[in-house]
Every structure is written in C-alpha cells, then in structure tokens.
Amino acid sequence: MKKTNILFLSMLLVFANASKAQEANSIINKSETERIEKYLSSDELEGRRTYSKGIDKAADFIANEFKQSGLATLNNTGSYLQKFTRLNAKFIAASANFDGIALDQKNVIVLTSDPTITITESSGYEVVKIAKEDNLGVAARKYLAANKNYIVLVDESFTNNFSRLIQFKSGITAEQKTVVFILTNQVPTKFTIQATHKIETLNLTNVVSVLPGKTLPNEYVIFSGHYDHLGINSSKTINGDSIYNGANDDAAGTTAMIMLSKYFAAKNNNARTLIFVAFTAEEIGGFGAQYFSKQFDPATVKAMFNLEMIGTESKWGKNSAYITGYEKTNMGTILQKNLEGSAFKFYPDPYTDQNLFYRSDNATLARLGVPAHTISTSKMDNEPNYHKPSDQFETLDMDNMNEIIKAIALSSQSIISGKDTPSRVDTTQLK
C-alpha cells in the first residue's frame, strides 16, 4: 500500500474517533456525572448498607434513571428491580461418625437449606473426593454448582485451607441441595452426619435495565457496578463521622454504569443487546452478581464491563485505568485499539497478588468462560479512603472520572456493534 494511502486512512481514523469523542462529550458530561455521584454518595443514603432503607432509596433512584432514559426491563417484567432471596444459615451444631468413630466437629462443614438434617449411608447421597492434586476452591464450586446431594471427602493435605469452605455457607439458596465437606482420608462404609442451623430468609434487589440489540439481540454485553456499601458504623467513627458513604467504592462505578446507559440509549444503534445492572450485596459476598449471572446462558454473554472504584487517579495518573485479568482474554487489546489516537490507556492489573479478577462482581461469569473484566483505577496498595468514612464525594477527581467513562464508551464500540468478539476465559486455569 502506498504511503499516501496509509496516511489518508490514518487521518480518516483520527477524524472518525474525534467525531465519536465529540458525541460522547455531549452526553457524558461532568455536571450530569456529578449529579448522580453526589446523590449516591450522599449522607441521605446512609452508606447504602445491604438490607437498609438507604440502599432501597438508592435502588429507586437508579431505577428512575433507567426509566428516564427509556430503557427496557429485563424479560419485560415491567420493573427494573430484580428481587431475590438468599438464606442466612447460622450454624448451631454438627457431628459426623464414620464406621463408629466420631470425627472432630471442625472437620465437618455442612451446606444446607434445611434447619435440621440427618444423613446416613442409606440417604442416597453420592460420596465423592477432592484429592490432594485438585484445586480445593474449584472442586468445591463444581460440586455446589451441580446442585446434587453430596458427601465430599476432602484430602487431609488441605487441613490449613479447609475452614475456607465455610464462606460458601453465605451463598445458600432455598433450592440448594445439601453438600457436606469432611476433612478425612477415610472412605467410610457406614456413617451418620447430623447438623442444625437457624435458617433466615433475606430479601435482596439488583437494579437492571436493557437496551435491545438491533441485529444481534440474543448476544449480550453487560455493564455493571455494585451500589451497596458499608452503611453506618458507630463503633468505627473517624473524626466524628460514622457514615461510610462509599463515593469511590462503588458509587463511582455505579455512576459510570448509569452514564453509559444514557449514552448508549441516546445512540440507540447497538447491534448486541446491552444490559446495565447495579449489583447489591457485593460487600458481603457478591450475592447480587451471583444471582444475576445465573439468569444467563454464559455462551450468549460476549463481554462484561464491571466498573469498580474509578473515582481516583490510577498509579499512572490521569487518562488511565487498569483491567483485571487483562492477560486472560484479548478484550483489553480490543479496547485499546478502539482508543487509537486518544490520550487514554488501559493497563494490565498491577495488583495481581490480590487476585482482583476473582474478587469482584465479574468473577461468576468469568469462571464460566465469559470475558468478564473489572475496570478500576484504585491504588490497592495505597488508597487512603478505602472502606473509611472519608470515602466521600470531595475526595474524587470528577474530571478524570468523567474522562474514564467516555473512554469506556468509545473503547467498547466495536464489541457492541458485533465487529469484535473478545476471546473466552480458559476455564481449565481457574482459581
């Protein structure tokens, strides 16, 4: 190709990107971004603690923003509020007897929705093993996801990590079958397992809207942020303030998601269907994202942009953000390609030792192979207001945050149009 042709094509690309940027500037403007961020991080919402009146107010506000943009509801339910329940199983007692020998209670973890349960070799439970060469977390999730009644014998090489399986108690649903994890190398012929819990049903709400795709309506791109935070903690008052407003964590990500919903609704030329969702209960276990993700066939979800703490500058300064799990798909490469000619740059996650890719609301779909990534600027080794009452609107760089939202809008265009489809996460390498 002649140099003049290459130069001409380059100029066209620059002009095209400039035109798109100008369009983004008219819709994603600082005053609107500030309006939403200020309300979500205001004292009126009392820190948006899960199960509080404050978080209910936040949900209604987000739903109204979706309504004002003319967005549809998921599955045409008529409501942006995606209500669901989870069970809180408070442990009371558990015991196990293998071939006449009583096991130590600390080596028995029972995940069940039944208040009282007795299991014997005649109860029809499948007995399986997690061997020493297995990945404990991956294997445990596999048995829980199968939703069958299991007795899972966990190799004693996992003694130091066995107690971590207790975390799965908080994700129990009414439909969950009973799974018993027992730390032992013994395979019993006869056994009796008993457990008692106090079961409480808790109500939760995600806020979800839809912009139907024009030519690829059965392919989905998700934009998300979690709208819950820590609420009021009078026992941890700092400088006279006990409201944990969560301006950056994650009113910032939720604000970005709402602004993106306004932008794409105004453009209304998306080939793929866009889903915009504010997740609840991220801070207490990621229950909102877990429930939401189970409503989709993962094969139909082509990309997920999870937005988490983008209100402060990244370690590289302005006009930059990082993508967790950058190396796991080519999504980051696609996004950066679409920003050619701009000053903005996406970087790989610099905090890989903190396993952020599997710690945020993208994790459920990522574990199923979806190119689901979190975009953030938070300096996880030195974020002074993280999980403190000082995480307030005044600490945010709103100019930079607004530019980040624009960059996400522009960089996602080829995925939304169906031109690009990110590669999938290799599920054989899960943690």
Secondary structure, 3 states (H helix, E strand, C coil): CCHHHHHHHHHHHHHHHHHHHHHHHHHCCHHHHHHHHHHHCCHHHHHHECCCHHHHHHHHHHHHHHHHCCCECHHHCCCCEEEEEEEEEEEEEEEEEECCEECCHHHEEEECCCCEEEEECCCCCEEEEECCCCCHHHHHHHHHHHCCCEEEEECHHHCCCHHHHHHHHHHCCCCCCCEEEEECCCCCCCEEEEEEEEEEEEEEEEEEEEECCCCEEEEEEEEEEECCECEECHHHCECCECEECCHHHHHHHHHHHHHHHHHHHHHCCCCEEEEEEEECCCCCCCHHHHHHHCCCCHHHEEEEEEECCCCCCECCECCEEEECCHHHCCHHHHHHHCCCCCCCEEEECCCHHHCHHHCCCCHHHHCCCCCEEEEECCCCCCCCCCCCCCCCHHHCCHHHHHHHHHHHHHHCHHHHCCCCCCCCCCHHHCC
